[in-house]
Amino acid sequence: MPFVLPECDKDVPERKKHIYLKDEKDEFAIPACNIATTPGDLTERGCTYAGCRGVVGGPVKDVIQLQHGPIGCCYYPWAARPHVATGTNFHLANAFSTDLRESNIVFGGEKKLYNSIVEASEAFPNAQGVFVYATCVAGLIGDDITAVAKRASKAIGKPVVAFNCPGFRGVSQSLGHHVGNQVLFDTIVGTEELEEKTPYDINLIGEYNIKGDDWLIVPLLESIGLRVVCTFTGDASIHDIAKMHAAKLNVIRCARSAKYIAEMMQEKYGTPFMEVDLYGITQTANDLRKVAQYFGLEEKAEEVITKELAEIKEELDFYREKLKGKKVMIYQGGPRSWHWPETMAELGVDVVVVATTFGHEDDYEKIVKRVKNGTLVIDNPNAPELEEAMLKYKPDLFISGTKEKYLSHKYGVPFLNGHTYESSGGYMVFKGLVRFARDMYKSLYSPSWKFVRTQETAAEAQ
Amino acid sequence: MVVINRTRSVTINPPKMCQPIGAIWASLGVHASVPLVHGSQGCSTYPRNLMCRHFREPVEVAITSLHEKATIFGGAPNLKQALTHIIKRQHPKLITVITTCLSETTGDDIHGIVKSFKAENPVYDDSTKIVTINTPSYVGTHVLGYDNAIKAMVSQLSEKTEPNGKINIIPGMLNPGDVLEVKHMLKEMGVEAIYLTDISRTLNAPLRLPKPHFPEGGTTTEEIADSANSLGTITLCKHEGQSGANVLKDKYGMPAFLGELPIGVEATEAFLGNVTQMTGKKMPESLRDERDLLVDAMVDASQLTFGVKVAIFGDPDIVLGLTRFAYELGMKPLHVLTTLENPQFAKDMQALDTDYGADAEKQNIIVGGDLYDLSQKIKETPVDLIIGDYKGKYISKDEGIPLVRVGFPQADRFGYQRKRMIGYRGSLDLLDTMVNTIMDRKDD
């Protein structure tokens, strides 16, 4: 039977269709996904606002990030995700809110929103625009944030972008990504012209510069002879997004959160797109070849690949030796769960469980295709399922995010943060892979683990 | 004294969160409890993420996952389904139903829904208590959320039986390090206490295998019930406990001491004095020593602390406590900011000012302000130190003024949840940190 119901879910039978044990005979069975969470199941999912504000809009470095609603939703995502930027930390250091109160809930918050946009722009005259995000309450009381944004934009003479992303919409963060794509496409893309065009202009789509991933990828692409017009949205200025339409090709890294804009650009501007992984050696090399081929830069690409691989070989070989035969459990938002099975295989690491928070069918198709027989694939896992998987599959390492890190440690399972990374740099492309492997090694081989004892031993200890 | 009230519409860099996180915090201080947030999925994920970064512990919070349908037809089915799942799968001793701006605006009557849930499901007896807490995010801040949670717990769970000879302590949103310090002081006094509630172990657990189903420690639901039979209630943070203390006072006629946070000499003395008054237990030699060790250090440091200008921001009780301690050290608290929009805060501050006869330095009391206000005031009148949580780091960096970190959250550093700032020993730790920070700066 390809679908399994964990012991912890015996009272939540609807979870069975979300949990698939890969079986070669069932190549194309995939878990149910992108549907509502069972209330009270201790899900790890976030909301639409989180996907829009935190993932897609938040990294834009030179705009005022204004949340329209009560204060909490301004505070929690404030600098919570290290989408760093060149030359500024404005978007991380500052968070803006209309801080809606009871009277606003009764009488509406539009006036407060308008005043907030104007005041914030006066306080920070260098900001290049304002992103307004609706949270639950703003959606419920029916504030017309788009109309307010239009009026306020006239008043401040800068773009004001309204994202209608209240948390109750959709089933996960995923819809928020979509809203973010749609709104930026409708309001910003194509509003400015790229002055000096080259035949090698591309956009990097769905890459957010977590801890500087972008600063590994962009130089690599440039060394092949390409030019990145805009990274959507890591380290991006609103002016970069405005010129995206000038690119000749869209290269998509996180297809879950940003394929939408590539599809819309293809339809409107005829810009072709290709999907890449950019994690691991083989995937990165093939991605570079694929992109280079489009521009006739194959020779240069081979040269760069050869040089990069030579640079990392010695260090990577050391870690490979150390990681060989280890078992890993991967739980990410979406694409990293399909970027990594092959990356792990390259490192000699065995993937035993893969899960995603908000994957859609296309994500699971890729995952199921890329994992080996006998791997457990979980959609939208809840805490008890993760615990059971840790106990049953006994991974040597769990790669997930902040909320799972300490749970993993309490189960005695070494952990690595794959969402925001533990180290001060990215994990992508060749150079990042070395850091990724090094950090896995550090988690696995920490001597501290050998002092962990059982409740029983602790009780008997003198 | 200049009292500054907000006039701007926009809030820029708020050092405050919403009510639900305060209620989640209070719930997690109860043994085997599951906080159940009645709202969108972000309402559990966001607070969890922040608390994980601060405590470096697992933080399990359930959510009713309200979506479009629930905004139209109400969230009763989601809430009932969630209660069923949590009871069946987690077997907790307590579920706290915590509302959000969403469920409050749609108007779900959580008390009625829980009542009908119990009537429909007699199979779930009272072995899992369910407490309903109204925490609309558009009223007050996390401070009120904690206050409301404790109030709801004692209102709905306390039961008068036999006197227990204990005192009730409502810690407020203090770190495990501080709660452990209170426990230490009361142990020295020979006083037994019921903590409403106690995160000192649930969010600060040793690593031993196998992981217990629920973290060890925390206040039991039986202890919460027994809080009706105590000698009295002391709040460490007035604003994060006064409602609960007053419920116990009104219901059972027990005294409520709405204390000032015991930071520094006088406030700690006052706290211990209240304990003595309530229990008749005298301060032992060990605590007298702790006091005088602190005084010894204060005197030793006087050259370095006297006249030092500070800016202090954070939760109202922490700011009041830190300001008093700053005065005891001869510092000049030039800018004090709290997010509490209550004129009483300014009055409390002015009373402090009078107590210590602070010289005519103009002090800005920013009521209901944000960190943008604070940064503007610091630009006008620079200070030597900023004391507050991690969000002060941007001002610290921009203005080149060191930040002494206290309170919650400290999401970007290690071990602050274990530090203490209250009691004589906590104050001494804080003094050491402040003085060394000043010395580091002199070295530059």
Interface residues (C-beta under 8 A of the other chain):
Chain A: C8 D9 D11 V12 A36 T37 T38 P39 G40 D41 L42 T43 E44 R45 G46 C47 T48 Y49 A50 L66 G69 P70 I71 G72 C73 C74 Y75 Y76 P77 W78 A80 N89 A93 N94 A95 F96 S97 T98 D99 L100 R101 E102 N104 I105 K112 N115 S116 I117 E119 A120 A123 T135 C136 V137 L140 I141 P166 G167 F168 R169 G170 V171 S172 A383 P384 E387 T402 K403 K405 Y406 L407 H409 K410 Y411 G412 V452 R453 T454 Q455 A458
Chain B: R8 S9 V10 T11 I12 N13 P14 K16 M17 C18 Q19 P20 I21 L36 G39 S40 Q41 G42 C43 T45 Y46 P47 R48 N49 L50 C52 R53 F55 R56 E57 P58 V59 E60 V61 A62 I63 T64 S65 L66 H67 E68 A70 T71 N78 L79 Q81 A82 L83 T84 H85 I86 K88 R89 Q90 T100 C101 L102 T105 T106 P136 S137 Y138 V139 T141 H142 A205 L207 R208 L209 P210 K211 P212 Y372 K391 Y394 A411
